Amino acid sequence: MVYPEKVYFNPVQLLEDNWPTPILKMPFGEDLWAKLEFFNPFSRSIKDRTALFLFREALKEDAKQITEATSGNVGVALSSLSAIYGRKFIAFIPTQAPKVFKTAMKILGTEVVEAGKSTNDLLPLVKSFALSSGSYHLNQFNNPLNVKAHMETTAKEIDEQMKSINKFPERIVATMGTGGHIAGISRYFKEKYGDKIEIVGVQPAENERIPGIKRQNGDTLSASAKIDRVIDITTKEAIDGVIKVARTTGILIGLSSGATVTAFDRFSDKKVTVLVFPDDGFKYLEELNNFIH
């Protein structure tokens, strides 16, 4: 229930009753819209949705200690939920992940273990730790609840929001990390509308690093999605997208969001397009600073 003047009685209500997150028309492109997922309150990212669905399952199992591998946002969201519900959370995070995520998780009371260069390196460590410690492993990379979260929330919201302005999203552009949100969006729209809608995935180009997304190797949830086209984006191109949005809308988006902007620039048609902006740019200002002239 949404109360007048946006009054909420607990943090989880703040999350759920603020859905749908906004969709904003972009001032470039023929008919371009962006889903602003940084309006989610915990991690300021789309990962709040995944975290809530995974965490509720852990609560059903009466888990007292939870563990997960994370590159950042889902770890912050799970840290917030762990603080709210009084659970112990041990997060495994790559050494090269932005420090801001590690600091945020520690402030929220999470035990942070830094290891490996990527979440792929961390998965065996987390599985082994979960077995030896009796921790509940959420396993976002292979958990169907990750996809369900976005079918039931993100995708449905996009559908209903675009209908409310008499628009049909002929193309949706989303990044690929764990694959949860693109798989959920793809499954929802393909099951409902078939090939009337084009789903475009965005991943880092070979040997490039873009925080929050990674090249797909067939063992993530993206493999279960029907994706019509995958576009490779370099770090520099993702940052160009961030700057383009900043200097036309005044809004600071994250690097993965910037990657969707540059991916859109590859198209020359006039299809109604929705870009999914997973998070904002404030977590990446140190990295962005190296590219600003």
N, C-alpha and C positions, 0 to 999 in steps of 0.2 A: 504494500500500500504506500503510495506517495502522499506525504503530508504537505499542507500549504506552505509556501515560502521555503521549500526544500529543507525541512526539518527532519532529521534522522535520529533514531534512538540507539543505533549500534553501527559499527564500521561495516559489517557485511551488508546491512540494509543500504548503507551509503553506496556500496558497489553495485548491488543488483537493481536498486530502484532508480539509479541514474542511467541504466540502459534504456533505450539505445544511446550509444555514444554518437556524437554529431557526425553528419556528413556535410562537407563544405564544397561549394563550387570553386574550382580553381580558375584564376584569371587568365590562364593560357590553355590552349587546346580548344577544340570546337565545342565539346560537351563533356567536360572532364570534372570528376567529383572525387573527393578524398574522404575516406572513413578515418576519423581522428581517434585512434585507440589510446592516445596518451591522456584521455579524459578519465581513464580508470584510475582509482585513487591510490592503490598500494604501490605497484611498481611503475606507475604512469605508463603502462603498456598493455598490449593485447594479452600478455601472459597472465594477467589477473583472472581471466576467464578460465584458462587451462588449470591454473593453480586451484581455483575454487572447486572445480569438478573433481580433481585428483584428491584434494584435501578432504572433501566430504566423504569420499570412499574410505580414506584412512580413518576418519572418525567412526564410520560404521563398523570398522574392524577393531575399534577401540585401541588404535595404535597410540602408544605413549611416546615413542621416539621414531622420528621420520628421517629419511635420508634421500638425497637426490643429487644427480650431476646437473650442473647448470652453467650456462655461459654468462648469466647475469639476471635478466628480468624475472624469469620464473623463480629464481632463488630469492629475490627480494619479495615477490608476492607470497611465496611460501613462508618466508620469515615473518611477514606481517600476520598471516593466518595462524602461524604457530604461536606468536605472541598473544593474539586474540584468544585462542583456545587453550593456552597453557601447555603446549606440547614442545618437546625438545626436538630441534631440527639441526641436523649436521649436513652442511652443503659442501659438495666437492666442486671446485671451480678451477678452470685453467689458470696457470700462472700469468699468462699474458692478457687475461680479461681486464677491462678497465677497473682501476682501483675503487672507483665510486661505488660499484656494486658490492665489493667486499666490505667497504666501510659501512654501507647502508645495512647489510645483513648483520654485521657485528653489533651495530647500534640497536637493532631489533632483537638481539639476544641469541643469534645463530652462531653455532660453532662452524668456522670456515676452514676447510682443508684445501690448500692450494697444491695442485699437482698437474703434470701433463701440459701439452700444448693446446689440446682441444678436448671437447666433451667425449669424442671417440676414445681418447686415451683414458678417460676417467671411468667409463662404464664398467670395465672389469674390476676396478678398485671399489666402486660403489657396491657392486653385486657381492663381492667378497666381504666387504665391511658389513653389509646388511645381514649376511648369513652368520658371521661371527659375533655380531653384537645384538642380534634379534631386532634390528631396526626395520621399520616398514619402508620398503623401497617403492617409491611412487612410479618410477620408470616411465617418464613422460615420452620417451622416444619410441616406445612400443605399446603404449597404453591406449586402447580404443576410446577411452574417456576423453583423451586429448582431442580427437576428431569430433566426438559427440558434443563437446563443449561449444565448438564453433558451428556445427550444424544447427544446434538449438538456440544459439544466441547471435553470433556475428553474422552468419549468412542470412538468417531469418530477418535480422534487423535491416541489412542492406536491401533485401527484397521489399520489405514493407515501407522503408523510407523512400526508396525510389518510386514505388507505386503512389505514395502520397503526393508526389509532384508530377504524376503522370509520365514517369520515365521508366524505361526498361534497361537494365544494365547489360548491354550487348557484349561487354568485355569486362572482366575483373582481373586486375594485376596484383599479385601478392608474392611476397618473398617466401623462401624455402629454408627452414632451419630444421626443427624437429619434424616439420611437415604438418603439424596439427591444424593450423588455421587454413592453409591452402587445401588440405584434404577435406576438411569439414565444409568449406565453401564450395569446392568442386562437387562433392557428393550431393549437397543440398540442391544446387542449381542444375546439375546434370540430370538428377532424378526428376526434377520438377519441369525443366524446360528443354532438356536434351541439348542438341547442338545449336540451339538458338543463341546460346551464350558461349563465349570463348573464355577459357581460363588460361591465364599466362603466369608461369612461374618465373621467379627471378632468383638467381644464385650468383655467388662471386665467380669471376673469371678464374681460369687456371692460375694457381700460385698467387692469388689475391686474397686479402682478408677484409671482410666487412663484418663488424660486430653484430652478432645476433642471427646471422645466416651462414650457411655453409654449402659447399658443393655436394650434390646428392650422389650417393653411391649405391642406391637401391635397397638400403636396409633401414630407411626412415619411413615415417608415415606418408610421406609424399608419394611413395611407390604405390600406395593404394588409391591415389587420386587419378582422375582423368584430366590430365593437363594437356592442353592443345599445343602449347609452345613454351619452351624454356629459353630465357634470355640471360646471357652472361654479362655481368657488369663489373668493371674495375673499381677499385677503391676511389680513384680520382673521379670517375664518372658518378659514383654515389655521392661524393662530396659536391660535385657540380649540381646535382639535383637538390641537395640541401640548400645550397646558396641560391638557386633559382627560386625556390619556394620562399626563402627568407626575404629575398629582395622584391618579391611581388605580392606577398601576403603579410609580411611581418611576423610570420610564425616560424619558430625553430623546430625542425623535424630531425629525427635521428637518421643515421647513415643508411639503415635498411629502408627507411621511408624514401630517402633520396634516391636509392637504387630503383625504386618503382617509378619515380619521375623520369629518370633517364631511360628506363625500359620503354615507357610510354612514347618517348621521343622517337623511337624506332618505327612507329606506325604513322602512316600517311593518310589513313582513312578518317572518317568522321563518326565512327561508332561511339555511342554513349559508353563511357568508360568510368569505372570506379577503381581507384587506387587504394589499397589498404596501407595506412601509415601505422606501423606497429608501435612506435614510441617517439618521444621527442628528442631534441638535440642536446639538452642540458647535461646529460651524462657523458657526452662525447666532446665537450668543448676543448679539452686538452688536445685530443687528436685532431679536431678541426682546426685548431690554432696553427698547426704545422702547414696548413694549406692556404691560409688566408694571406693575401698580399696587401 
